[in-house]
Amino acid sequence: MPGALTLLHNPSDRDSPDCLNGAPRDVWHHLFTLCFDQDQEDGVLNLMFTCRYLHEIGVKFLYSQVNMFPSQHGTLLQYNNSKSLNVSDYLLKHRDVMRDVKLLCALEPFLPRFSFVSTLPFLRSLTLVRLKITEDVHSLLLDIPIFSSICFRRCSIGPGSKLSEMPVRTHAGLQCLEIYRMIVRTQIPFATGARDIALQEYLPFWSAWLGPSLQAIDFEEPIIFGYGRKRNAQFGYLDSLEPLFAVMPTTIMHMRFTKAI
């Protein structure tokens, strides 16, 4: 851990620490977020007037933001930083400050590696990248009541996901939903109903996140992967988006939809 920063900066002295320009920008950003977070107890604003331990505070909260992800070896990594920390050690030390989490799920199954997200007591935003959505994974996510925002990026629903067999349920506390480049895979040709099968699997997933508290939604048209007449791989889109818009709740105040070309 680097030494503490101070405000005693002398521009003519190269060895003098520059707290304003030398500290990472994220340190200031997360400190201000902490100071103005209404969930925090009184007295946090006093941190703005003392910079002695600014760097230590910044690192602690930087680790809790969306640029963190667990690797396949169980270490918690940052995209733009070489520091790493074992996931279990990190959770023991910082689980109470984690608010926004981003997980890369392409290297291995989501369960049991990433099931720790259900233990974070103050999680408010979850971003999932390249997640293979199955019945078990979907149930786990829906059972986490505390987060208010979820984003699915380049995730997929494959054959055997059994989402269409799940009981009808919704996430009651979700306020913001984002879905980008969602892929629905089928094992049948388009000529024999690949779009219908894809809709049967996608609609339960879609409906489950359209709860009574949803206020904002940003989504792209789902992509269907199936087969052509010669069993060659082929992609397409739903015949109609009406089933998706038909279940939209009346609580939505903002919506952005991107139509595939």
N, C-alpha and C positions, 0 to 999 in steps of 0.2 A: 504494500500500500504506500503510495507516495506521501511525502511529508505534507503537513498542513499548509494551506495557502494563507497569505495575509494581504492586507491592503497597503503595506509599506513598500510601495513600488517607486523606484527611482529610475526614470527613463534613461539617464546617463550611465547607469550601471547595468551591464548585460546580465549579471548574476542576480539582479533584483527580481523577485517573483512578480509577475504581472497578473493579478487576480482577474481583471476585467477581460483582457485579451488572451491570456494564456490558458485559462480554464476552458475545458470543452463547452461548447454552446449548450449541449444537452444537460450539463450540470445546472446551468442557470434556468433552463426551461423546466426541469423537474423540480427545482427548488421553488420556483414561482407557482407551479402546479400544486405543490404541497402547501404552500402558504395560503393559497386562495381556495383550497378544498374545504368546503363547508363541513365535510365529515370529520375533519381533524379537530382536536381539542384546542381550547384557547391557549394562547402563548406561542403558537408556531410562528406568528408574524415576527417575533423577536429574532428569529433566525436570520431575517433579512438584514439585520443591523450588525451581525457578527460574521466574519468570513474566516475565522480561524480554522473551523472544521468544515468549510464549504465543500472541499473536494471529497471528503469521506461521505458526507451526506449525499452528494451528487452521484457518486458511484453506487451507493446503496439503492437509490431510486432508479438509476439508469438500468440496473439489473432487472427491474420489475416491468420494464416497458416492452413494446411490441417487437423490438429487434432481437429478442432472446428466443432461442429454440434449443431443445435437447437433441443431441446427436445420437446416432445409433449405438454409441459406446457409453451413453449415460452421462455425458457431460453437457453442461448448459453453456451455450455459445452465443456470441454476438457477431453480427455480420461484419462490422467495421472495427472489431477489437479482438486482439489475440487472447484475451483473458477467458478462462473457462473455470467452471466450478461444477463439482458433482451435483447431479440433480437432487439427490436425497439430502445432501448437506445444505444445498441452497434452500430447499423447502423448510428445513428445520430452522434456518436462520432468518429467512425473509418471507415466509408464506403470508404473514400478516400485512405485508406492504404491496403484494402483487395485485395490480389492478387490471392491466392490459397485457394479454399474452398472445403470442403468435407461435404456432407450431407447424413445422414441416413434417408431414406424415408420409412421405413417399418411400422412405427407406425400409420401413417395417410396419407391421400391423399396429393400428392405434391402440388396441388393447393387448396386453396390459400396460405397455410402456407409458402411454400418456394419460392413464386414468387418474393421475394425481390432480388433474385440473378440477376434479369434483371435490377436492379437499381444500381448495383455496377459499377462505372465508369472505374475502372482499373483492372477488373477481367481478369486473363490470364489463369487460370487452374481451371477446375471444375470436381470433382469426385462425382459420384452419386451411392449410395449403396442401393440395394433392391428397386429400383424405378419401379413402375408400369407405363409403357410407354403407353400413350393414345394419341389420335390425338391432344388434347389441350396441353398436356405436351410437346409433340414433337414440336409443333408449337412455343411454348414459348421458348424452348431451341434454335431452329433455328433462332429465332428473336433476339438473343443476339449476336451481331456481333464482340464483342471485344475479347473474349477469344480465345486462340490459341491451347488449349489442353483440351480434355474431356475424361473422363474414366467412363465406365459403369461396375459396379461390381454386379453380382448376380441380375441383373435387369430382368424384365419379360415383355413380350408382350402377352396380354390375348385376349380371344374372345371379340369382340366388340370394339377393339382398333381403327378400321377404318383407319389404316395407309395406306392400299391399296387404299383408296378413296381420299387421300390427293393429291393436285397438286404436280407435280414433282418440287423439289427445292433442293438446296445444300447450305451448310454453306461455304461461300466463304473464310473465314479467317482461318479455322481450319488447323493446321499443324501437330498435333499429335492425334491419335485416339487409344484408348485402350478399348477392350471389353472382359470381363471375365465372364464365366458361365451365359451367356444369355439364358433365358428360353422362349420358344414360346409355349403357351398353345392353344390347340384346343378342340373342343367339339365333334369331330367325330372320329371313329375308324381309326387305321392305314390302315386297309384293304380297306377303302373306300376313301382314299385320304387325310389323316391328314398331310402328308409331303408336298403335293401340297399347301394346305391351309396355312401351316406354312410358306412356301417360299413366298407366295403372301403377307403375312403380314410383314415378316422380310426384304425382299428385298427393299421396299421403305425406311425403317429405315436405312438400311445399305448404300444405295446409297446416302441418304441425307448428310451423313458425309464424303463422298469421294469427296470433293470439289477440286477446281483447285490449292489450296495452300498446300494440304496434302503432307507431306514428310515422316512421320513415322506412321506405324500401327502395333499394337500388338493385336492379337485376338485369341479367342478359337472358336471351332466349336459350333454353337448354339445347344441347347438341346431342343427336341420337346416332349411335354407332350400331350398324347392322350389316346386312349382306345384300349384295345385288343378286341378279338372276344366275350368275355364274359362280356364286359363293365367294365373290371377291369382296373385300372390305369396302364399306360405303358409309357415308355419313349423311344425315338429313335433319329435318326439323319437324316439329309437330304440325299436323294439318291445321289446327286451330288453337289459338291461345285463349279462347273463350272460357274453357274450364278453369284456367288459372285466374283470370280476372273475376270469375263468378264468385270465388270464395274470398275476395278481398274484404277485409273488415272496414267498417265506416269510420274507424278512428284514425285512418291514415291522413296525414297532413302534407306529406311530401312523397312523391313517387317519381323515379326515373327508370325508364325501360329502354334497353338497347335491342333493336331488332336485328337479327342476323341478316346479312346481305346474301 
